[in-house]
Amino acid sequence: MKARVHVMLKNGVLDPQGEAVRHALGAMGFDGVEGVRQGKVIDLTLAEGTTEAQVVEMCDKLLANTVIESYEIELG
């Protein structure tokens, strides 16, 4: 089984990496970019029988800092 976890900073949390990307795009002539939020994608290959609840626990305990980040899980 495969799972993909999308981790993003929560709304209201400053994103200095996203702001640096937005600034760099502007410097390259891409003036229409008003905001950038940067996150990460984590692909997991899981043993048969691994439950979504276990993936949630992985996210809560290690893959995301739930104080400042939110996540979404895609199972496939």
PyMOL commands that place a pseudoatom at each C-alpha (Angstrom):
pseudoatom trace, name=CA, resn=MET, resi=1, chain=A, elem=C, hetatm=0, pos=[0.000, 0.000, 0.000]
pseudoatom trace, name=CA, resn=LYS, resi=2, chain=A, elem=C, hetatm=0, pos=[1.161, 3.529, -0.675]
pseudoatom trace, name=CA, resn=ALA, resi=3, chain=A, elem=C, hetatm=0, pos=[0.365, 6.749, 1.131]
pseudoatom trace, name=CA, resn=ARG, resi=4, chain=A, elem=C, hetatm=0, pos=[1.226, 10.315, 0.205]
pseudoatom trace, name=CA, resn=VAL, resi=5, chain=A, elem=C, hetatm=0, pos=[1.265, 12.928, 2.958]
pseudoatom trace, name=CA, resn=HIS, resi=6, chain=A, elem=C, hetatm=0, pos=[1.068, 16.630, 2.086]
pseudoatom trace, name=CA, resn=VAL, resi=7, chain=A, elem=C, hetatm=0, pos=[2.385, 18.816, 4.922]
pseudoatom trace, name=CA, resn=MET, resi=8, chain=A, elem=C, hetatm=0, pos=[1.851, 22.601, 4.890]
pseudoatom trace, name=CA, resn=LEU, resi=9, chain=A, elem=C, hetatm=0, pos=[2.245, 25.392, 7.393]
pseudoatom trace, name=CA, resn=LYS, resi=10, chain=A, elem=C, hetatm=0, pos=[-1.079, 26.374, 8.932]
pseudoatom trace, name=CA, resn=ASN, resi=11, chain=A, elem=C, hetatm=0, pos=[-2.725, 29.607, 7.816]
pseudoatom trace, name=CA, resn=GLY, resi=12, chain=A, elem=C, hetatm=0, pos=[-1.373, 32.500, 9.843]
pseudoatom trace, name=CA, resn=VAL, resi=13, chain=A, elem=C, hetatm=0, pos=[2.053, 30.923, 10.351]
pseudoatom trace, name=CA, resn=LEU, resi=14, chain=A, elem=C, hetatm=0, pos=[4.794, 32.921, 8.635]
pseudoatom trace, name=CA, resn=ASP, resi=15, chain=A, elem=C, hetatm=0, pos=[6.444, 31.089, 5.740]
pseudoatom trace, name=CA, resn=PRO, resi=16, chain=A, elem=C, hetatm=0, pos=[9.919, 32.593, 5.186]
pseudoatom trace, name=CA, resn=GLN, resi=17, chain=A, elem=C, hetatm=0, pos=[10.811, 30.013, 2.512]
pseudoatom trace, name=CA, resn=GLY, resi=18, chain=A, elem=C, hetatm=0, pos=[7.623, 30.774, 0.603]
pseudoatom trace, name=CA, resn=GLU, resi=19, chain=A, elem=C, hetatm=0, pos=[8.314, 34.495, 0.868]
pseudoatom trace, name=CA, resn=ALA, resi=20, chain=A, elem=C, hetatm=0, pos=[11.864, 33.976, -0.449]
pseudoatom trace, name=CA, resn=VAL, resi=21, chain=A, elem=C, hetatm=0, pos=[10.471, 32.054, -3.431]
pseudoatom trace, name=CA, resn=ARG, resi=22, chain=A, elem=C, hetatm=0, pos=[7.876, 34.791, -4.083]
pseudoatom trace, name=CA, resn=HIS, resi=23, chain=A, elem=C, hetatm=0, pos=[10.600, 37.445, -3.965]
pseudoatom trace, name=CA, resn=ALA, resi=24, chain=A, elem=C, hetatm=0, pos=[12.883, 35.453, -6.300]
pseudoatom trace, name=CA, resn=LEU, resi=25, chain=A, elem=C, hetatm=0, pos=[10.065, 34.936, -8.797]
pseudoatom trace, name=CA, resn=GLY, resi=26, chain=A, elem=C, hetatm=0, pos=[9.411, 38.679, -8.793]
pseudoatom trace, name=CA, resn=ALA, resi=27, chain=A, elem=C, hetatm=0, pos=[13.108, 39.359, -9.390]
pseudoatom trace, name=CA, resn=MET, resi=28, chain=A, elem=C, hetatm=0, pos=[12.949, 36.986, -12.373]
pseudoatom trace, name=CA, resn=GLY, resi=29, chain=A, elem=C, hetatm=0, pos=[10.115, 38.977, -13.915]
pseudoatom trace, name=CA, resn=PHE, resi=30, chain=A, elem=C, hetatm=0, pos=[7.141, 36.948, -12.697]
pseudoatom trace, name=CA, resn=ASP, resi=31, chain=A, elem=C, hetatm=0, pos=[5.279, 39.931, -11.285]
pseudoatom trace, name=CA, resn=GLY, resi=32, chain=A, elem=C, hetatm=0, pos=[1.868, 38.256, -10.957]
pseudoatom trace, name=CA, resn=VAL, resi=33, chain=A, elem=C, hetatm=0, pos=[2.801, 36.068, -7.956]
pseudoatom trace, name=CA, resn=GLU, resi=34, chain=A, elem=C, hetatm=0, pos=[1.196, 37.570, -4.858]
pseudoatom trace, name=CA, resn=GLY, resi=35, chain=A, elem=C, hetatm=0, pos=[1.936, 34.780, -2.397]
pseudoatom trace, name=CA, resn=VAL, resi=36, chain=A, elem=C, hetatm=0, pos=[3.739, 31.450, -2.053]
pseudoatom trace, name=CA, resn=ARG, resi=37, chain=A, elem=C, hetatm=0, pos=[3.292, 28.769, 0.593]
pseudoatom trace, name=CA, resn=GLN, resi=38, chain=A, elem=C, hetatm=0, pos=[5.911, 26.046, 0.594]
pseudoatom trace, name=CA, resn=GLY, resi=39, chain=A, elem=C, hetatm=0, pos=[5.333, 22.582, 1.980]
pseudoatom trace, name=CA, resn=LYS, resi=40, chain=A, elem=C, hetatm=0, pos=[6.558, 19.031, 1.649]
pseudoatom trace, name=CA, resn=VAL, resi=41, chain=A, elem=C, hetatm=0, pos=[5.295, 15.760, 0.234]
pseudoatom trace, name=CA, resn=ILE, resi=42, chain=A, elem=C, hetatm=0, pos=[6.175, 12.473, 1.904]
pseudoatom trace, name=CA, resn=ASP, resi=43, chain=A, elem=C, hetatm=0, pos=[5.617, 9.210, -0.007]
pseudoatom trace, name=CA, resn=LEU, resi=44, chain=A, elem=C, hetatm=0, pos=[5.302, 6.096, 2.137]
pseudoatom trace, name=CA, resn=THR, resi=45, chain=A, elem=C, hetatm=0, pos=[5.368, 2.479, 0.987]
pseudoatom trace, name=CA, resn=LEU, resi=46, chain=A, elem=C, hetatm=0, pos=[3.522, 0.525, 3.648]
pseudoatom trace, name=CA, resn=ALA, resi=47, chain=A, elem=C, hetatm=0, pos=[3.088, -3.143, 4.476]
pseudoatom trace, name=CA, resn=GLU, resi=48, chain=A, elem=C, hetatm=0, pos=[-0.266, -4.754, 3.771]
pseudoatom trace, name=CA, resn=GLY, resi=49, chain=A, elem=C, hetatm=0, pos=[-2.595, -4.279, 6.686]
pseudoatom trace, name=CA, resn=THR, resi=50, chain=A, elem=C, hetatm=0, pos=[-1.304, -0.835, 7.609]
pseudoatom trace, name=CA, resn=THR, resi=51, chain=A, elem=C, hetatm=0, pos=[-4.340, 1.254, 8.497]
pseudoatom trace, name=CA, resn=GLU, resi=52, chain=A, elem=C, hetatm=0, pos=[-5.117, 4.894, 7.829]
pseudoatom trace, name=CA, resn=ALA, resi=53, chain=A, elem=C, hetatm=0, pos=[-5.221, 5.355, 11.591]
pseudoatom trace, name=CA, resn=GLN, resi=54, chain=A, elem=C, hetatm=0, pos=[-1.595, 4.232, 11.765]
pseudoatom trace, name=CA, resn=VAL, resi=55, chain=A, elem=C, hetatm=0, pos=[-0.622, 6.733, 9.064]
pseudoatom trace, name=CA, resn=VAL, resi=56, chain=A, elem=C, hetatm=0, pos=[-2.403, 9.478, 11.026]
pseudoatom trace, name=CA, resn=GLU, resi=57, chain=A, elem=C, hetatm=0, pos=[-0.422, 8.447, 14.104]
pseudoatom trace, name=CA, resn=MET, resi=58, chain=A, elem=C, hetatm=0, pos=[2.827, 8.620, 12.076]
pseudoatom trace, name=CA, resn=CYS, resi=59, chain=A, elem=C, hetatm=0, pos=[1.923, 12.150, 11.007]
pseudoatom trace, name=CA, resn=ASP, resi=60, chain=A, elem=C, hetatm=0, pos=[0.964, 13.258, 14.501]
pseudoatom trace, name=CA, resn=LYS, resi=61, chain=A, elem=C, hetatm=0, pos=[4.105, 11.826, 16.090]
pseudoatom trace, name=CA, resn=LEU, resi=62, chain=A, elem=C, hetatm=0, pos=[6.808, 12.499, 13.486]
pseudoatom trace, name=CA, resn=LEU, resi=63, chain=A, elem=C, hetatm=0, pos=[5.945, 13.600, 9.971]
pseudoatom trace, name=CA, resn=ALA, resi=64, chain=A, elem=C, hetatm=0, pos=[4.221, 16.900, 10.824]
pseudoatom trace, name=CA, resn=ASN, resi=65, chain=A, elem=C, hetatm=0, pos=[4.685, 19.433, 13.580]
pseudoatom trace, name=CA, resn=THR, resi=66, chain=A, elem=C, hetatm=0, pos=[0.985, 19.725, 14.340]
pseudoatom trace, name=CA, resn=VAL, resi=67, chain=A, elem=C, hetatm=0, pos=[1.472, 22.912, 16.334]
pseudoatom trace, name=CA, resn=ILE, resi=68, chain=A, elem=C, hetatm=0, pos=[2.309, 24.866, 13.164]
pseudoatom trace, name=CA, resn=GLU, resi=69, chain=A, elem=C, hetatm=0, pos=[1.605, 22.418, 10.312]
pseudoatom trace, name=CA, resn=SER, resi=70, chain=A, elem=C, hetatm=0, pos=[-1.430, 20.693, 8.894]
pseudoatom trace, name=CA, resn=TYR, resi=71, chain=A, elem=C, hetatm=0, pos=[-1.407, 17.588, 6.707]
pseudoatom trace, name=CA, resn=GLU, resi=72, chain=A, elem=C, hetatm=0, pos=[-3.538, 15.654, 4.257]
pseudoatom trace, name=CA, resn=ILE, resi=73, chain=A, elem=C, hetatm=0, pos=[-3.204, 11.940, 3.539]
pseudoatom trace, name=CA, resn=GLU, resi=74, chain=A, elem=C, hetatm=0, pos=[-3.826, 10.246, 0.184]
pseudoatom trace, name=CA, resn=LEU, resi=75, chain=A, elem=C, hetatm=0, pos=[-4.015, 6.465, 0.273]
pseudoatom trace, name=CA, resn=GLY, resi=76, chain=A, elem=C, hetatm=0, pos=[-3.476, 4.491, -2.891]
for i in range(1, 76): cmd.bond("trace and resi %d" % i, "trace and resi %d" % (i + 1))
show_as sticks, trace
zoom trace
